[in-house]
Amino acid sequence: MELTLVISLLCLLFAIAFKLWRQPKQPKNNLPPGPAGLPIMGHIHLIQNPIHERLQKLSQTYGPVMSLRFGSRFVVVVSSPSAAEECFSKNDIILANRPPFLNGKYLNYNFTTVAAANYGDHWRNLRRLGCIEIFSATRLKSFLDIRKDEVTRLVGRLHQASKHGFEKVELRTMLLDETFNVIMRMMAGKRYYGEGVDDVKEAEEFKQHMQEYSKYTKATNLSDLFPILQLIDLGGLRKGMTSLSKKMDMFLQGLVEEHRGDKTCRNTMISHLLALQESQP
């Protein structure tokens, strides 16, 4: 079965290559300068760690605005303050959309969340809700006690670690714990990290979801650069993202239902959005 699939894929690749070879040459787009790329692969072979240093060396050769190609994806690299300002202030709407990557489809409700949606009416409506109902100055001020409490807990952990003298601590883990706790207490009123978590089992489930989510979103997948690989689900990415999406959806739905069943007035984002849903369905 696998051999047949590989042979079929190779035949398809040869057919595409033959078709592209027989097509008449089209005039190139007016792209910024860039290094010569390999067939199919593009410039993937030029990108090595540390990536920022590699891009900086390429920009010294080809200028502050250069074009690269990673598989089927064209990329414009901007490395000067003036060009970056022009991209993100004068032409921000033109450059607002994001590539249709797999994680946007399976982990962001088919590109409908504010992090993955294309610029348009839907995105503007989500942004309006975020600015007015979630991140407004009044709303954030109402969560001030939560932030103060988490900072106090962090200072307490540092004091506990160094009460017998100077002690080396890993601040990154502590700051991540504090950040996640602030976000989740503002959103759902629960602590999931560090000491004094509200529900150990639920906290472990949340941490596992976050670890999986990070694994699928922190790096670009080959299937995003070569869409034809999505036909064979390379590395089981589609299956894994679909499974994680269902688990996260059930987890978040559980938080929503818990707030729906709670008759007390809780100062959480979920409670505020549920109240808003009743007044503006």
Salt bridges, closest charged atoms under 4 A:
ASP121 OD1 - ARG124 NH2 2.28
GLU133 OE1 - ARG139 NH2 3.44
ASP149 OD2 - ARG153 NE 2.89
ASP149 OD2 - ARG185 NH1 2.60
GLU150 OE2 - ARG185 NH1 2.81
GLU150 OE2 - ARG191 NE 2.75
ASP177 OD2 - ARG157 NH1 3.50
GLU202 OE2 - LYS190 NZ 2.85
GLU204 OE2 - LYS207 NZ 3.82
GLU205 OE2 - HIS209 NE2 3.49
GLU212 OE2 - LYS247 NZ 3.09
GLU257 OE2 - ARG260 NH1 2.98
GLU258 OE1 - LYS190 NZ 2.84
GLU258 OE2 - ARG266 NH1 3.80
ASP262 OD2 - ARG266 NH1 3.41
